[in-house]
Amino acid sequence: MEKVTSRQSRPLSERLPPLILGTATFNTQYVADPLQMPYRRIVSRALELGVTAFDTSPYYGPSEILLGDALAVAQGAGGVARESYAIITKAGRIAPRDIQRSLERLHTPYLDLVYLHDVEFVSASEVLDAVRELRRLPEVRAVGISGFPVLVLCDLAEMVLRETGAPLDAVLSYGHFTVQNRSLARAEVMGVVDDSGSPVRRLQAAGVDVVLNASMLNMGLLTSTGIPPDPETKSGSPLAKWHPSPPALRVACKTLAEKAAAAAAGERLEAVAIRWSLYEWARVGALAGVGIQLPGVQGAATVGGSVMGVTSVDELEETVREWEGVLGSLDFPNNMSAPSESKDRIAGTSRLVREVLWPALGEWQDYSWASPEPGFVNERAVQRSSI
């Protein structure tokens, strides 16, 4: 087994905030022109609200460039210190040697966390080689993996621990802990706490310090407007063409929006889906031992960490309000006098999801599309020691 010496005195779970701004939305996959987004204001407002970590990738179009620009402006205008926030990016789908390019784009001498991006598209041996190389880089303070199929994430996390003797710092799962798809921790959501085969339990057993839940709206699927089932529609939504969901799932999720509005006095599906995921993952991530330590709470309380994606300041502020409501509903040692309306709101959301939305999904509940698609062949040349 290899000996890996930690480059940080504190684990990642003590250095990340529990709510992270994801900038996959700073991309033409989500908006027609990212340059016209208020991206600088989104980032500066996030910092004002205490959202002090940012997740990006060279695979997200101009995201790294826009985020780097916004952070540089925030540093220059407001005297924001680099040490006061965390930058997370990715490598792997783009050649690993592009870490240096990420540093330049993000105007930073170091990266707080680097994931190997979309690990299901490369071989296990490539993942292992890249983890080893990233761990040797002094500019990279923590290493993790991200991808869509949760069982692949589990297999790779177990392999890294077995082959290197040191666990991954983090795993980013997306689209698998939502109102529509609970696969990351289905057993725990349903009240089973000792299922060793549960993906989140496997990741914890593999020594992963932090498991982060991203894409609470399943890449735009769980929204009031929904995604048109016809990819050739002229709806104006960029998601219609590239989103991997089958047409019938898009229709089923559109039905959820109608049922949420009817059952909860006009409640928007986005609000329901974000609130449910934030609360359940805060609870389940902590229960499974893969959460983030919550600053300012007695008893070293932890919560499961989530990554939010927004395209406007209003969406950012709405999500932060939902997060504050989640925190107000949790039973921490010094939080027992939390407003009853916070707990009542969470309880009402839970009933709506369990009694209305889940039954409406039918066969589409916990459905995951294939990634990669059947017939995919990895033609990427293996590049060892090239980071």
N, C-alpha and C positions, 0 to 999 in steps of 0.2 A: 504494500500500500504506500501511496505517496504521502509525504508530510506537507501539508499546506499551512503556512503561517498566516493568521489573520492580519490584514493591514489596518484594522480598526480595533480600538480598545473596547468599543461597545458594539453589540450585535445590531444588525439592520433594524430589528424590531424596536429598538430604542432610538433610532435616528430618523425614521420616516414619520411623517404625519399620517393619520388614519384616513384622510381624504386627499386624493391626488388629482390634479388636473391633467387629463389626457388630451393631447393635441393631435390625435388622428383626424379630428374635424378640421384642422387647418390644412385642408386638402381638397382637391377637386372631386374626390369621391363623395364628399358631403355637401360642398357648396360650389356654385358655379365659378366664383373667382375668390380664392382665399385672400388675395391682396386687398379686397374690398371689405373683408371682415374687420371688426374692431379688435384685432388680435392684441394690439398693445394695451388697450383699455381692459380687455379680458384678463391679461396677465397681471397688470398692475392692481386691478380690483381683487383678483385672487389673493395676491400678497396682502392687501389690506384686510381681507377677510380671514387671514390665517391659513390659507391654502398654500403651503410652502414647499410643494414638490410638483414637478412637471414631467410628464411622460411623453416621449416623442420617438421618432424613428426616421432614418434616411429613406425608409420605404413609404413614408407618408407624404410623398410629394415635397412641397416646400416647407413642411412643418418645422424641421430643424432650423431652417433659415429664419422663419418668422418668429419662432420662439426665442432664438438667440438674439434677434433684433429687439424683441419686446423686453427681454431681461436686461439687455445692455442699456436700453432707455430707462428702465426702472432703476438700475444702478446709478446712472448718471443724474437722473432727475431727483430721485428720492434718497440717494445715499444708501441704497439697499446693498448689504454686504453679501458676497458670494456664499459665505459660510452660513447664511441665514435661510437658505433654501437648497433643495436637492434637485439635481437633474438626472433623469433616467432616459437612456436611449437604448438602441438595439443594434445588433449586427447579425450577420449570417445569411439572411436572404440577399442582402448586399454583401459583397466580399468583405471578410473580416478586417482586411487592411484599412478599410475606410473609417476605423475608429478615429484616426488622426483628423480626417475630414470633419467628423462630428464635433471634435473638440474645437476646431476652427469655426465651424458654423455657429456653435453655441457659445463662443467667446468664453471658454472656461479652460483652466489647466487640468481639470480632473472631472470625472463622471462618478456620481454617487452610486449608480447601479447600471450595469449593462446586461440586457437580456440577449440571448441568442433567439433570433426572431423566426417565428413560423417553423419550429423544429421538426414538424411532421414532413417537411419537404426535403429533408436531407437524411443521410444515414446516421445511425447511432454513433458510429465511429467518428464521423465528422463533428457531431455534437461534442463528443468527448475530447477530441483534439482542440476544438475551439474553446471549451471551458478551461483546459489546461493553459492555453495561450493567454486568454483573458486574465487568468489569475496571476500571470507573470508581469502584467503591465502595471507599473506604479500609478498610472493615470486612472485606473479602474479600481474603485474601492469595494465593489461588491458585484457578484456574478449570479445570473439566474437564467431561466429559460421562459419562453412564451410560446403559445400555440393554441390551436382550437381543440383537438381531441384530448379529453382529459386523461384517458387511459395511457396515451402516448406520453403525456407529461409525467404521469406516475412512473411509467417504465424507465424513462430517462433519468428522473431524479434518483430512482433506486440504483440505476447503473452508475451514475456519477459517484454516489456514496461508495458503492462496492468497488469501483475501479480506482478511485483516487484517495479514498479514506477520509474525505471531507465532503460535507453536504453542500448543496446549493444554498446560497443566501436567500433566494426568492424564486417563486414561480408566479407567473401572471397567467391567469385563466380568463378567457373572455367568452361571453355568450352562453355560459354553462351554469350560471346562478342567477336566473331571471324568473319572472312570473311564468314564462313559457317553458323554460328548460332549467331544471334543478339538479342536473346530473352531477355537478361537483360535490354536492353534499345532500343528496336526496334523503338518505336515511336520517341524517340529523334534523332536517326540516320536518320530517314526519315523527320525530321524537325518539328515534333509535340512537343511542349514544355509544354503543359498544360494537359497531359494525366495522371490523378491521379491514374489510374489503372496500369500504367507502373511499372514493378517491381522495378526499381531504385527509382521511386518516392515513392512507398510504403515503401521502406527501409528508405528513407529520412524522411518520415512522422512518421516512428517509432522511430525517434531520433538517428538512427545509425550515428556515427560520420564519419566513413570511410568505403567505399565499395571498395574493391580491386578486380581487374580483373586478373585472372590467366589462364594459359594454352591457350595462344594466338594461338598456333598451334593445339589446341584441342587434346592434348596428343599425338602429332606426326602425326595426320591425315593430316594436311595441310603442307606436305613436298614434295619436288621434287621426292623423292623415293617412297613416299606413304606407305601404309600398304597393304600387299598382301591380297586379299579377302579370300583366303583359309587359315584358321588358322593352317592347318597341313603342310603348305608349308615349304620347307627347305631353305628359303631365308636368314636365319640367323638373322632376326629381331625378338627380344623378343616380340615386340608389336603384332605380328600376332596372337599369341595365346590368349592374355588376353584383348586386346582392345575391348571395348563393342560395337563398331560401326558395323552395319550390312554390309555384303559384298557389296551391291549395293552402299552404301554411300562411301565406300573405293574406289570403281571404279570411282564414280562421282568426288571425290576429286583428284584422280590421273589425271583426265581430266583437272581439274583446273590448275595443274602444267604445262600441255602441252599448254594450252591456254595462260597462263601467259608468258611462254617462247616465244611463237609465236607472241604475241601482243606487248610485251615490250622489244624487242631486247635481248632476252635471260634472262630476269629477272627471278630469282628463286622465286618459290611460297613462300618459307619461308620468304624471305625479304619483299615481298608484304604483306603477312598476318601479320607479326610483325609490319610493318610500319603502316598499316591501323588500327590495334587494338590499338597500342600505341597512335596514333594521335587522333582517335575517342574517346577513353576512356579518354584521357587527357582533351578533350573538353567537353564530355558529363558528366563525373564525376564532373567536376567543375560546369557545368550548373545545375546539379541536387543537388548541395550542399553537396556532399559526397566525396569531393576531399581532397587533402593534400596540405598544405601551402608550396609554393615553396620558399626556402630560397634565399635571395639576390635579390628578385624582389620587386620593389616598389608597393604599393597598396595592399599588402597582397594577391597577386595572388595565386590561387589554381589550381591544375590539378588533374585529376583522376589518382590514383596510380595503377601501374601494377606490376605483379610478373612474372619474366622471368625464364625459365629453360634452362640450357645449359649443354653440356657434354665436352666442350673444352674451352680453353682460346680464341681461334679464334671466337667461337660462342658468347662468352661473349662480346668481343670487338666489334663484328658486331652489336649486339643488343644495346650496349651503343652508338655506332655511330648513329644508327637509332633514338634512344631517343634524342640525341643531335640535330639531324635534326628536330625532332618533336618540341622541345623547340624553335628552331630557326624559326619555321613557325608560332608560336602562337603570337597573338597580345597583349602582355603585355604592360603596360604603358611605360616601359623602353626598350622595345624590338621592337619598331616600325621600326627600321632600320635593321631588320633581313635580311640576304642574300636572294635575290629573288630566288636563286636556291633551297633553302629549301622549300619555298612556292610552287614553280613550281613542285618539286618532289612530294610533298603531293598531289597537285592537279592532277598530272598525275596518281598517285596511286588510288585516288578516282574515276577517270574516268574509269580506268581499272577494278576496282572492280564492279562499278555500271553497266557499259556497256557490260562487257565481262564475268566476273566470276559469278555474281549473276544470269544472265539469263541462264548460263550453268548449274547451280545447279538444276534448275527446282524444282521438288517436294522435294528435299533434303535441300532447303534453310530453315533455322531456325528449322531444325529437331533436336530433342533431344531424345536419347534413354531412356528407362525406368531405373530408379534407385530408389529403388532396382528393380530387375527383378520381373515380375508377379509370384505370389505364394510364395514370400519371407515371412518367419515367423521370427519375432524377438524372439530369444530364449535366449537372453542375460539376465542374472539375474539382477534385479534392485539392485544397491548398493548405498544406501544413506549414506551421510556423510563419504565417503571412500576416498576422495581425499588426 
